[in-house]
């Protein structure tokens, strides 16, 4: 990606067209590109789902929606706010217009047959015909991601590294002096330039690479889900998402497999589409579904958002907030890191260490370093340490608050799931009794059994009504809590 960008930027074109330019760049490269595009003297048109890039480097947003383009001033956050206000205004106008249409129509229906009111009724028919309807807003809902939590959490630490080193073959190790631990509720983002060893570290803790020195100790039954961009190319182009579900769910029914696919946004029209014909975002969705299928205790996500649009990235954030296992995240998407990571580890100088600041302070350090290099070491003074500590404290408080919100939501979620299981159990018991009562011979052959089955079914019907009400209340409580906890 760096070579491709360099070959274009070297030409200094009058119109610069960039399609997802931050994909495969590290955070350092992304920050450089933001700075470069912000001061580029010619016209730039960017197709991107990187919120930070769109907030930093552009002055207008051109939004494509159902075949129509609309221009908004400002960056992405300005666009979101302006669009939300416009939608609210349109909803108010539509509601007012619908009420007026109903009032006119009621007058027409009531008086069109009366001679004394016929002229007024006819004029209202014309007025109704001239009233240009305000288009119904179509909410383009993005299918959610489902990251199923492990059935049973393992006591912390789930992984511990003691003086570990890792590399490839007989060459020098890429990373050394690794003394770290991962707990079952950790949300850790790895920072560092491409080539420093982030993906190597991910392969080490996923078990794909063995340590060349030291120890990597983990719980005996830990399940790890590992997502990496290169795996998109390893999907069989002749297989469909449904084929993968058949492989993973050999004993399940067709309906169960398709339901599972539906939870990851694969409806009937996409379940049977060959991988060769899926978009990059759809392949990423499928790979995330395969990664999370076995309810891992540890999710390792290496650049999971490269092919996802803005709304899908938000859906992934919500899925990770609901997920109850540990997460290791490698991403240049600062919004994703800030919203999901509670801890930061820096991969630098051949090792991995905890980073005390937050993503914003790390960004400030990178900018200061780059400024110093650009000016021969005479860069601007570093930000005041007091300000940095204050910013880090504020972000730490936010991360703690996010963790507390997840903890508060956990019992509501469990109550909702328990109520759902109770409804399913009662429904299954009723289905068994319905099968018994459907046998017409039982009433003459075993009248006492038929009578008992009918009485039992009546009791279950009452229980089902109570259980469904409890399920509804639990679901509403969880939704309210999730809405209050949303960042």
C-alpha positions in Angstrom: 0.0 0.0 0.0 2.9 2.4 0.8 4.4 1.7 -2.7 1.0 2.2 -4.4 0.5 5.5 -2.6 4.0 6.7 -3.3 3.7 6.0 -7.1 0.5 8.1 -7.2 1.6 10.9 -4.9 4.9 11.3 -6.7 3.1 12.5 -9.8 1.4 15.4 -7.9 -1.9 15.0 -9.8 -4.4 17.8 -10.1 -7.2 15.4 -9.1 -6.2 12.7 -6.6 -8.6 9.7 -6.4 -8.1 7.4 -3.4 -10.2 4.3 -2.7 -9.7 3.0 0.9 -6.1 4.3 1.1 -5.7 3.4 4.8 -6.3 -0.3 4.3 -3.2 -2.3 5.3 -1.4 0.9 6.6 -0.3 0.9 10.2 -1.3 3.8 12.5 1.9 5.6 11.8 1.3 5.5 8.1 -2.3 6.5 8.5 -1.3 9.6 10.5 1.2 10.6 7.9 -1.4 10.2 5.1 -3.9 12.3 7.1 -1.4 15.1 7.5 -0.3 14.9 3.8 -3.9 15.0 2.4 -4.9 17.8 4.8 -2.4 20.2 3.1 -2.5 18.7 -0.4 -3.0 21.8 -2.7 -5.1 20.1 -5.4 -8.5 18.4 -5.5 -8.8 15.1 -3.5 -11.7 12.6 -3.7 -11.5 9.8 -1.1 -13.6 6.7 -0.8 -13.0 5.7 2.8 -14.7 4.2 5.9 -12.0 5.5 8.2 -13.8 8.0 10.5 -10.6 9.6 11.7 -9.3 10.2 8.2 -12.7 11.7 7.1 -12.7 13.9 10.2 -9.1 15.1 9.6 -8.4 15.3 5.9 -11.6 16.4 4.2 -13.7 19.5 4.0 -16.9 18.0 2.6 -18.8 14.6 2.6 -20.6 13.5 -0.5 -23.2 10.9 0.7 -24.5 8.3 -1.7 -27.9 7.0 -0.6 -30.3 4.9 -2.7 -28.9 6.2 -6.0 -28.9 9.9 -4.9 -25.9 12.1 -3.9 -26.1 14.8 -1.2 -23.2 17.1 -0.3 -22.5 18.0 3.4 -19.9 20.5 4.7 -17.3 19.5 7.2 -15.9 16.1 8.3 -17.6 12.8 9.1 -18.9 13.9 12.6 -20.3 17.1 11.0 -22.0 14.9 8.4 -23.5 12.6 10.9 -24.9 15.5 13.0 -26.3 17.3 9.9 -27.9 14.2 8.5 -29.5 13.3 11.8 -31.0 16.8 12.1 -32.2 16.6 8.5 -33.9 13.3 9.2 -35.6 14.6 12.3 -36.9 17.6 10.4 -38.2 15.3 7.6 -39.9 13.0 10.1 -41.7 16.0 11.6 -42.7 17.3 8.2 -43.9 13.9 7.2 -45.9 13.4 10.3 -47.5 16.8 9.9 -48.3 16.1 6.2 -49.7 12.6 7.0 -52.1 14.2 9.6 -53.2 16.8 7.0 -53.7 14.1 4.4 -55.9 12.1 6.8 -57.9 15.2 7.7 -58.5 16.0 4.0 -59.3 12.4 3.2 -61.8 12.2 6.1 -63.6 15.3 4.8 -63.7 13.8 1.3 -65.1 10.5 2.5 -67.7 12.2 4.6 -69.0 14.8 2.3 -68.4 13.7 -1.3 -71.9 12.3 -1.6 -73.6 15.4 -0.3 -74.7 18.0 -2.9 -74.2 20.9 -0.6 -70.6 20.0 0.1 -69.7 18.4 -3.3 -67.7 21.5 -4.5 -65.6 21.7 -1.3 -65.0 17.9 -1.4 -63.8 18.2 -5.0 -61.4 21.0 -4.2 -59.9 18.9 -1.5 -59.5 16.0 -3.9 -57.4 18.4 -6.1 -55.4 19.6 -3.1 -54.7 16.1 -2.1 -53.5 15.2 -5.6 -51.1 18.3 -5.6 -49.6 17.5 -2.2 -46.2 16.1 -2.9 -45.6 13.3 -0.5 -42.4 13.4 1.6 -40.5 10.2 1.0 -40.6 7.5 3.7 -37.2 7.2 5.3 -35.7 3.8 4.8 -33.3 3.0 7.6 -30.5 1.0 6.1 -30.0 -1.3 9.0 -26.7 -3.2 9.0 -26.8 -6.8 10.1 -25.3 -7.1 13.6 -22.2 -9.2 14.3 -22.6 -12.0 16.9 -19.5 -12.9 19.0 -20.9 -15.7 21.2 -19.3 -15.6 24.6 -17.6 -18.7 26.0 -19.9 -21.2 27.8 -17.6 -21.2 30.8 -15.0 -18.5 31.7 -11.5 -19.8 32.7 -9.8 -18.5 35.8 -7.3 -15.7 35.1 -4.7 -15.6 33.7 -5.8 -17.5 30.6 -2.3 -17.0 29.1 1.1 -16.1 30.7 4.4 -15.4 28.9 7.6 -15.8 30.9 10.8 -14.6 29.3 9.5 -15.8 26.0 11.0 -15.2 22.5 9.5 -15.9 19.1 10.8 -15.9 15.5 10.9 -17.8 12.3 13.2 -20.8 11.6 16.9 -20.4 12.5 16.9 -16.6 12.0 17.2 -14.2 14.9 14.0 -13.9 17.0 11.6 -11.1 16.1 10.5 -10.5 19.7 12.3 -11.3 23.0 11.9 -10.7 26.7 8.1 -11.2 26.7 6.8 -11.2 30.3 3.1 -10.6 30.0 -0.3 -12.0 31.1 -3.8 -12.0 29.6 -6.8 -12.2 31.9 -10.2 -13.5 30.9 -11.8 -10.0 30.7 -8.9 -8.1 29.0 -9.4 -5.9 26.0 -5.9 -5.2 24.7 -4.9 -3.3 21.5 -1.4 -3.8 20.1 0.3 -0.6 18.9 3.4 -0.3 16.7 4.6 0.2 13.2 4.2 -2.5 10.5 7.1 -4.8 10.6 7.7 -4.5 14.4 6.1 -7.9 15.1 2.4 -7.3 15.9 1.2 -10.2 13.7 4.1 -12.4 14.9 3.0 -11.8 18.5 -0.6 -12.7 17.6 0.6 -16.0 16.0 2.5 -16.8 19.2 -0.4 -16.4 21.6 -2.8 -18.1 19.1 -0.5 -21.2 19.1 0.4 -20.8 15.4 4.0 -20.2 16.4 5.9 -21.9 19.2 8.3 -19.9 21.4 11.9 -20.2 20.6 12.8 -19.4 24.2 11.0 -19.1 27.5 7.4 -20.3 28.2 3.9 -19.5 27.0 1.5 -21.0 29.6 -2.2 -21.1 29.2 -5.3 -22.8 30.5 -5.5 -26.4 29.3 -8.9 -26.0 27.6 -8.6 -22.4 26.2 -10.3 -21.9 22.9 -8.7 -19.2 20.7 -10.4 -17.5 17.7 -7.9 -15.9 15.3 -8.9 -13.5 12.5 -6.2 -12.2 10.1 -6.7 -10.4 6.7 -4.6 -12.9 4.8 -7.2 -15.6 5.7 -9.7 -13.9 3.3 -7.6 -15.3 0.4 -7.7 -18.7 2.0 -11.5 -19.0 1.7 -12.4 -21.6 -0.9 -13.7 -19.6 -3.9 -16.0 -22.5 -4.9 -17.6 -22.8 -1.5 -20.6 -20.8 -0.2 -21.2 -19.6 3.4 -23.7 -22.4 3.7 -21.0 -25.0 2.8 -18.9 -23.8 5.7 -21.9 -24.2 8.0 -22.4 -27.7 6.8 -18.8 -28.5 7.7 -19.1 -26.9 11.1 -22.7 -28.2 11.9 -22.8 -31.7 10.3 -25.6 -32.9 12.6 -27.8 -29.8 12.4 -30.8 -29.2 10.2 -30.9 -26.9 7.2 -32.9 -24.3 9.1 -30.4 -24.3 12.0 -27.5 -23.7 9.7 -29.3 -20.9 7.9 -30.4 -19.3 11.2 -26.7 -19.3 12.3 -25.7 -17.6 9.1 -28.5 -15.1 9.5 -27.0 -13.9 12.8 -24.0 -12.8 10.8 -26.0 -11.0 8.1 -26.1 -13.8 5.5 -29.7 -14.0 4.3 -31.1 -16.4 1.7 -29.6 -14.4 -1.1 -26.1 -14.5 0.2 -25.9 -17.9 2.0 -25.6 -19.7 -1.3 -23.3 -17.3 -3.0 -19.9 -18.6 -3.8 -17.0 -16.9 -1.9 -15.5 -15.9 -5.3 -18.6 -13.6 -5.8 -18.7 -12.2 -2.2 -17.5 -8.6 -1.6 -14.5 -7.9 0.6 -16.8 -6.9 3.5 -18.9 -10.1 3.1 -15.8 -12.2 3.1 -14.7 -10.5 6.3 -18.2 -11.1 7.9 -17.9 -14.8 6.9 -14.4 -15.1 8.4 -15.5 -13.4 11.6 -18.4 -15.9 11.8 -15.9 -18.8 11.4 -13.5 -17.2 13.9 -16.2 -16.9 16.6 -18.1 -20.1 15.9 -16.6 -22.2 18.7 -17.2 -19.5 21.4 -13.5 -18.8 22.1 -12.2 -17.6 25.4 -9.7 -15.3 23.5 -10.4 -13.5 20.3 -7.4 -12.3 18.3 -8.4 -9.8 15.6 -5.7 -8.6 13.2 -7.1 -5.6 11.1 -10.7 -6.8 11.2 -12.2 -3.6 9.7 -10.2 -3.3 6.5 -13.2 -4.3 4.3 -16.0 -3.1 6.5 -18.0 0.1 6.0 -18.6 2.7 8.7 -21.9 1.1 10.0 -20.5 -2.4 10.0 -17.5 -1.1 12.0 -20.0 0.3 14.6 -21.8 -3.1 14.6 -18.5 -4.8 15.3 -17.8 -2.4 18.2 -21.2 -3.3 19.8 -20.5 -7.0 19.3 -17.1 -6.8 21.0 -18.7 -4.8 23.9 -21.2 -7.6 24.4 -18.6 -10.4 24.1 -17.5 -11.6 27.5 -14.1 -13.2 26.6 -10.7 -11.6 26.2 -9.8 -9.6 23.0 -6.4 -8.9 21.4 -6.9 -6.2 18.7 -4.5 -5.1 16.0 -6.0 -2.2 14.1 -5.1 1.2 12.6 -8.8 2.3 13.3 -8.4 4.7 16.2 -12.2 4.8 16.7 -12.3 1.0 17.1 -9.4 1.0 19.5 -10.7 3.8 21.7 -14.2 2.3 21.9 -13.2 -1.3 22.7 -9.7 -1.5 24.2 -9.1 -1.1 28.0 -5.3 -1.7 27.8 -2.6 -0.8 25.2 0.5 -2.8 24.5 3.3 -1.3 22.4 5.3 -3.6 20.1 8.6 -1.8 19.6 12.4 -2.4 19.8 12.0 -6.2 19.6 9.6 -6.7 22.5 6.1 -6.0 23.8 5.4 -3.8 26.8 2.4 -2.2 28.4 1.8 1.4 27.3 0.6 3.7 30.1 -1.1 6.3 27.9 -4.2 6.1 25.7 -4.5 6.1 21.9 -4.7 10.0 21.8 -1.4 10.4 23.7 0.2 7.8 21.5 -0.9 9.7 18.5 0.5 12.9 20.0 3.8 11.2 20.6 4.0 9.9 17.0 3.3 13.4 15.6 5.9 14.9 17.8 8.5 12.3 16.8 7.7 12.8 13.1 7.9 16.6 13.5 11.3 16.2 15.1 12.6 14.0 12.3 11.2 16.3 9.7 13.0 19.3 11.2 16.3 17.5 11.8 15.5 17.0 15.5 14.4 20.6 16.2 10.7 19.7 16.3 8.0 21.4 18.3 8.3 20.9 22.0 6.5 17.8 23.3 3.1 18.3 24.9 3.2 19.3 28.5 3.6 16.3 30.7 0.8 17.5 33.0 -1.6 17.7 30.1 -0.6 14.3 28.9 -1.2 12.8 32.4 -4.6 14.5 32.6 -5.6 13.2 29.2 -4.4 9.7 30.1 -6.4 9.9 33.3 -9.5 11.0 31.5 -9.2 8.2 29.0 -8.5 5.7 31.7 -11.6 6.8 33.5 -13.6 6.3 30.3 -12.2 2.8 29.8 -13.1 1.9 33.4 -16.6 3.3 32.8 -16.9 1.2 29.7 -15.8 -1.9 31.6 -18.3 -1.1 34.4 -21.1 -0.7 31.8 -20.3 -4.1 30.4 -20.4 -5.5 33.9 -23.8 -3.9 34.6 -25.2 -5.3 31.4 -24.1 -8.8 32.1 -26.8 -9.8 34.6 -29.5 -8.2 32.4 -28.2 -10.2 29.4 -28.2 -13.4 31.4 -31.7 -12.8 32.7 -32.9 -12.2 29.1 -31.2 -15.4 27.9 -32.6 -17.4 30.8 -36.1 -16.2 30.1 -35.6 -17.1 26.4 -34.5 -20.6 27.3 -37.5 -21.0 29.6 -39.9 -20.0 26.7 -38.1 -22.4 24.4 -38.4 -25.3 27.0 -42.1 -24.7 27.6 -42.8 -24.5 23.9 -40.9 -27.7 23.3 -42.9 -29.5 26.0 -46.1 -28.2 24.5 -45.1 -29.4 21.1 -44.6 -32.9 22.6 -48.1 -32.8 24.1 -49.6 -31.5 20.8 -48.1 -34.5 19.1 -49.8 -36.8 21.6 -53.1 -35.1 21.3 -52.9 -35.1 17.5 -53.4 -38.9 17.6 -57.1 -39.4 17.3 -57.0 -43.0 18.6 -55.6 -42.0 22.0 -59.0 -40.6 23.1 -60.6 -44.1 22.9 -57.4 -46.2 23.5 -56.0 -44.2 26.4 -58.6 -41.7 27.5 -56.9 -41.0 30.9 -53.6 -40.3 29.2 -55.4 -38.0 26.7 -57.2 -36.2 29.5 -53.9 -35.7 31.5 -52.1 -34.5 28.3 -54.9 -31.9 27.7 -54.7 -30.7 31.3 -50.9 -30.5 31.2 -51.0 -28.6 28.0 -53.4 -26.1 29.5 -51.1 -25.6 32.4 -48.1 -25.1 30.1 -50.1 -22.6 28.0 -50.5 -20.5 31.2 -46.9 -20.9 32.1 -45.9 -19.9 28.5 -47.9 -16.7 28.8 -46.1 -15.8 32.0 -42.7 -16.8 30.6 -43.2 -14.8 27.4 -44.1 -11.7 29.5 -41.0 -12.2 31.6 -38.9 -12.6 28.4 -40.4 -9.4 26.9 -39.6 -7.5 30.1 -36.1 -8.9 30.4 -35.4 -8.0 26.7 -36.7 -4.5 27.2 -34.6 -4.0 30.3 -31.5 -5.2 28.5 -32.2 -3.0 25.5 -32.7 0.0 27.8 -29.4 -0.8 29.6 -27.6 -1.2 26.3 -28.9 2.1 25.0 -27.8 3.9 28.2 -24.4 2.2 28.0 -23.8 3.0 24.4 -20.7 5.3 23.9 
